[in-house]
Amino acid sequence: MDIKAAFGQAFGLIVGMDPTFLQIVLLSLQVTATAVACAALIGLPLGALLGLARFPGRAAVIVSVNAMMGLPPVVAGLMVFLALSRSGPLGYLGLLFTPSAMVIAQTILATPIVVAITRQIVEDLWGEYRDHMTSLGLVGARAVPTLLWDGRFSLAVGLIAGFGRASAEVGAVLIVGGNIAGYTRTMTTTISLETSKGDLPLALGLGLVLIALTLVVNAGAYAASRIGAGRGGLA
């Protein structure tokens, strides 16, 4: 197919709000947003506690978390597949080849990023405001809410990084979701499938939406970082 014509049809899908096209985009956003929310609920408190706590083996834990940031998506997908398969420990839940399974896989990929970035931000803030917070009786776990709130703009960047990791994922969601049309087909898996089939308009249209989404999300992260830089330290 002519590239110019393919782009023209791709824009037509976007502007015309094609139902199939829109369903794929909305499912992708729903799965990724849910996964990032789960990663935030898990990763923010864990990262904060890791930034404050001092215990034997802490360095090994930090190294392990940082290493998990580079976990191959297909390995994460395989782990979730084995856990959710009929013979797996969670097979009775019947989640394999559902959007829920994709959320679990993306959460596994995004959480280490959130934990690692949160740990670094909280550790830096604690080093800067330790004396002030100690004088107020905010030590240990009691300091976590204050530090998370003060670092909220910087932490937004970590959540954005997790969102980017999850939204660009193909291998894991393909393994656990099955790429079922109208049910578990996301933007990235559709782009991969339709490109192999030679259906360039749909692949290009989804690719343009994915790029636009990435730009919007990163613009939000940049704005948050600038706001955070302008606010300074603890209020």
N, C-alpha and C positions, 0 to 999 in steps of 0.2 A: 504494500500500500504506500502511496505517496505520503511523505512525511508532512507536507503542508496540509494535505487533506485530512490526515490523522489528527493534527492539532486543531483543525477547524471542527471536526466532529467531537473532539475532546472538550473544547469550549462549549459546544452545543449541549453536551451532557451536563456540564456544570451550570450553565445559564438556564437550561430547560428543567433543571431539578428532576432528572430522570429517576423514577421510583427505585429501581434496582441500584443505581449509583448512590442515591441518598441513603438507602438502607445500609449499604456497605460502610459509608462514611460514619453514619450515626452509631453503628455497632462498634466500629473501631474506637470512636471517641468514648463510648460508654465503657468498653472493656479497659481501655488505657486509663481513663479517669478513675475508675474503681480501683484498679491496681495501684495507682499512685496514692490514692487515699489510704489504702491498706498499708502501703509501704511507709507512709507518713505516720500512721498510728503505731506501727511497729518500730520504725527506724528512728524517729525523733527522740522518744524517751530512752531507747537503748543507746543511741549515739551520745546523748547528753550524760547518761550515767557512766558510759565508758570514758567520756572526757573528764569526769570528776573523780572517778574511783581510782584507787591505787591498790593493786593486789599482785601477788606473784603470777607471772605468766601474762601480764597485761600486754606487753610488747608482742607476744605471740598472737594474742587475740586481735590486736590492731593489724598486724601483718596479714592474718587470715581474712579479716574483713576487707582489707584493701585488695587482697588477691581475688576475693569473691566478686569484686567489681568487674573483673575480666572473665567471669564464668561464661563459657561458651553457651549460647542459647540452646543449642541442640542437646547439650548435657542437661540443662535445666528441664527442657521438655521431656527428656527420657526419664528423669527422676520423677516428674509429676505423672508421666504415663504409667510407670511401674507402680506408683502408689495408688493410682486411681483405676488401674485395670481390674478386670473381674477377679483375678487371683491376688490382687494387691491388698494391703491392709485397709485401704479406704474404698475398695471396690464396691462395697455395699451402698455407698452414697449415690452411685450412678451418675457421676459428674463427668466422666470421660466423654470427649467430643461434644462438649457444651461450652457456652461462653464462660461459665464459672471456672472450668478447667483452664481456660486461657487467662483469666484473671489471676489464678493461682500462679501460673507460670510467669506471668509478667511481674507479679509481686515479688517473686523470688529473685528476679533479675534486677528490679529497681531498689529493693530494700538495702543491699550492701552499699549502694551509692549514697542513699540518704543517711545511713548510719555513719559512714566514713566522713562525709562532709559535716554532719552535725557534730561529730566527735571533735573535729578540728576547730570548728567555730566556738563551741562551748568551752573547750580547753583554753583557747586564746582569751575569751571573755573572762573566764575564771582567773586566769593569770593576771589580767588587768584590774579586775575589781574584787579580788579575793579579800583584801583587808576591809573594804567598805561593806561587803556582804556579810563577812564574818561578824563585824560589829553589830549588824542587824539581826544576827542569829540565823542567817540564811546559809546553812552549810549542808553538804551531802545532798540527799534527795530533795530537801526543802529548797535548794537553790535552783533546781531544774526548771520550774515554771518561769522564774524571773529571767534566767539566762536564755531560755527559748524565746521568751517574749522580746527581750532586748535584741536578740540576733535574728528576729523574724524575717527581716528583709534579706539578709545574707542567706538564711535557710531556704528562702524561696528559690534561690539559685540551685540549691541541692535538689529540691523537688522538681524543678524544671529539667535538671539533668536526668533524674529518674524518669520523668515523662518522655524525654527524648529516647532514652534507652528502651523503654517499653513500646513506644509508638513505632519505632523503626524495626521492631523484632519480626522475624519471619519463621525461623526454624522451630522454636518452641511452640508457638501457637499452631503451626502446621501439624506438629506431632500430636498435641493434646486436643486440638480443635477439629482436625480432620478437613478443614476448608470446605465445609458443607454449604452449598448455595442457599442463601436466604436464612441461614442459621448461625454459622460460625465463620463466614467468609469476611475477612478484614481487608483493609486497603493494601497492606503489604503482601498478603498471600494472594490477593486478586491480581496485583501487579505482576507477581512472579508467574502465576498461572496464565494470565491473558497474554503476556509477552511471549511465553513459550508456544501459545496457540496462534500467535500472530494477530491478536485483536488489539492493535495499538491504541485506538481511540479511548477505550475504557482504561487501559493501563496508563496512558498519558494523562487522562483526566484525573484519575486518582493520585498520580504522581504530583500533579500541579497542586491539588488540594493538600497533599502531605507537605509539600514545600512551603505553601502559604501558612499552614498550621505551625510549622517549625519556626518560621519567621515571626509570627505573632507571639508565640510562646517565648521565644528568646528576647523579643522586644520587651515583653512584660518582665522578664528576668532582669534585663538591663535597667529598666525603669525602677524596679524594686531595689536594685543595688545602689542606684544613684540616690534614691530617697533615703535609704539606710545610711549612706555616706554623709548625707546632709544633716541627719538627726544626731549623729554623735553617739555618746555613751549612754549609760543607764539614766533613765528619766527620774 
